[in-house]
Amino acid sequence: MTDETEFCKAADAAIEDLKRELYAAEDEGNFEVEEQAGALYVVFEEPAGKFVISPNAPVRQIWISARSTSFKLDLTPNGFVLAKTGETLGPLLKRLIEDQQAVS
């Protein structure tokens, strides 16, 4: 298991990369990205919704709260991965955003 310092560096880098991707996709994606206290928020107007992406250092995971579900990604050599599906952070969030937009 990685120590907290290593986890924090990896989580900060992963969230920073994700933030850049989200800001670039913001206009086309019909959502807004907000950053607050180390967490990212993806806010949808239509259909209304909010995703929260945040690091959780005590358990060494990045958590995504989206569509009434909590997704807990573990740090692996391949980045942060959702064990249930094998998806990494970026592709998982992209799928969740697409699912949210398909509701409208």
N, C-alpha and C positions, 0 to 999 in steps of 0.2 A: 504494500500500500504506500502511496506517496505521502510525503509529509504535507503539512498545511501550506508551507511556503511554496512548494512545487505546485500544489493544487491551485493556489491563488494565482500564480503566474500563468498556468495553463488556462484557467477559467477566464482571467482577464483578457488574454490573447484571443480566446475563442469568442468571447462576447464582443470584443472590439471588431474582429473580422465580420461577425454576424451583423453588427451595427452598420458597418460600411455597406454590406450587401442590402440590408433593409432600407437604408437611406436612398440607395441607388434605385430601388424598386418601388419606392413610396408612391410616386405619382401614378405609375401604371397599375399599381396594386390596389389603389383606392383604400389606403390605410395610412395612418400617421404613426411615426415612431417617436417615442419619448424615452428619455433616460432619467432615472431618479434613484439615488442612493445605491448605485451599482447594479440596478436592475434595468432591463429593457421592457418597454410596454409597446405592444402593437395594438393600436386602437382602430376599430372598424366602425364606420358610420352606418353602412347598409350592407348586410344585416348587422345590427349593433352587436359589438363584442369587444373583448379585450383579452389579449394574451399577455402573460407575464413570464419573462425569462430571467432567472436569477441563480447565482451561484449559491450553493449551500456547503460551506467549508466543513462543518462538523462531520458530515457524511460523505464528503468529497464527491459531490454530484452537482450537475446543473439541472435545475428543475424548470419545466415549462408548465404553466397552468393555462390550458386552452380547451375550449369546447367542453366544459364541465369535467375535464379529466386532468390529472396530474401525470406528467411524463418525467421520469427521473433517469437522467443520463449519467453513466459512469465514465470516468476517465480511463481510457485504454491507450495502447500505443497508436491506435488509429484515430485518436481524438475522443470526443465525448460521444458515447454510443448508447442508444436505447436497447437494452439487452433483449427485450421481447421481440423486436423486429430487426435488429442489426443496423438500424438507420443512424447516421451521424447527425449532429446538431443542425447543420444547414439544410440538408434534404428533408429531415423531419419537419422543420419549421415551414419549409416551402410547401410540403404536403398539407400541413394543418391550415396554412393560409388559403390554399386552393380549396380545401374542404369548406372553409368558412365562406368563401366567395361563392361557392356552388349552391349555398343555401338560398341565396337571393333569387 
